[in-house]
Amino acid sequence: MIARIIRITGRVQGVMFRDWTVQAARAIGVSGWVRNRTDGSVEVYAAGEPALIDRLVDRLCEGSPASRVDRVDAWDAQMQPVDGFTQRPTA
């Protein structure tokens, strides 16, 4: 298992991106969370098998139907205790 922080920029707030991310992550089988950032980006913490994390990153690059993804950055993170995939408050 690995963990990654993923930052998505573009038109990703106010377009159901977090709800879409929760559904995508659950369907793929990744644990973690998603939240809006005050700078207008969306942040994802994802934990799971490397191939599943890669699938989630690919989906995040596509984005929700109403979004426009300009950039996706991902980096390794320390494992956190998470159960399922949820939304968190804006940070």
C-alpha positions in Angstrom: 0.0 0.0 0.0 1.0 3.6 -0.7 -0.4 7.0 0.0 -0.4 10.1 -2.1 -1.5 13.7 -1.9 -2.9 14.9 -5.2 -3.6 18.6 -6.0 -6.0 19.4 -8.8 -6.2 22.9 -10.3 -8.5 24.5 -12.9 -12.3 24.9 -12.7 -12.7 22.3 -9.9 -14.8 24.0 -7.3 -18.5 24.6 -7.6 -18.8 21.9 -10.2 -19.5 18.7 -8.1 -15.9 17.7 -8.3 -15.6 16.5 -4.7 -18.8 14.4 -5.0 -17.6 13.0 -8.3 -14.2 12.2 -6.7 -15.8 10.3 -3.8 -17.7 8.2 -6.2 -14.7 7.5 -8.4 -12.4 6.6 -5.5 -15.0 4.3 -4.0 -15.6 2.6 -7.3 -11.9 2.1 -7.8 -11.4 0.9 -4.2 -9.1 3.6 -2.8 -9.4 5.0 0.7 -8.9 8.6 1.7 -10.5 12.0 1.5 -11.1 15.0 -0.7 -11.4 18.7 0.2 -11.5 22.1 -1.4 -8.5 24.4 -0.7 -8.9 28.2 -0.1 -6.7 28.8 -3.2 -9.4 27.3 -5.5 -7.7 23.9 -5.9 -8.9 20.5 -4.7 -6.7 18.3 -2.6 -7.0 14.5 -2.4 -5.4 12.1 0.0 -5.5 8.6 -1.4 -4.3 5.3 0.1 -4.3 1.9 -1.6 -2.5 -0.3 -4.0 -0.2 1.6 -6.5 -2.2 0.5 -9.6 -5.4 1.7 -8.0 -3.9 5.1 -7.0 -2.7 5.4 -10.6 -6.2 4.7 -11.9 -7.6 7.4 -9.6 -5.0 9.9 -10.7 -6.0 9.2 -14.4 -9.7 9.8 -13.5 -8.8 13.0 -11.7 -7.0 14.2 -14.9 -10.3 13.7 -16.7 -12.3 15.5 -14.1 -16.1 15.6 -13.5 -18.3 16.5 -16.4 -18.7 20.2 -15.5 -15.0 20.7 -14.5 -12.0 21.8 -16.4 -8.7 20.3 -15.1 -5.7 22.3 -15.9 -3.1 20.5 -13.7 -2.8 17.5 -11.5 0.3 17.1 -9.2 0.8 14.0 -7.0 3.5 13.3 -4.4 4.1 10.5 -1.8 2.5 11.0 1.6 2.7 9.2 4.9 0.0 6.7 5.6 -2.9 8.0 7.7 -5.6 6.0 9.3 -8.6 6.2 6.9 -11.7 4.1 6.4 -13.4 4.5 3.1 -13.4 7.7 1.1 -15.0 10.9 2.4 -15.2 14.6 1.9 -13.5 17.0 4.4 -14.1 20.7 5.1 -12.2 23.3 3.1 -8.7 23.9 4.3 
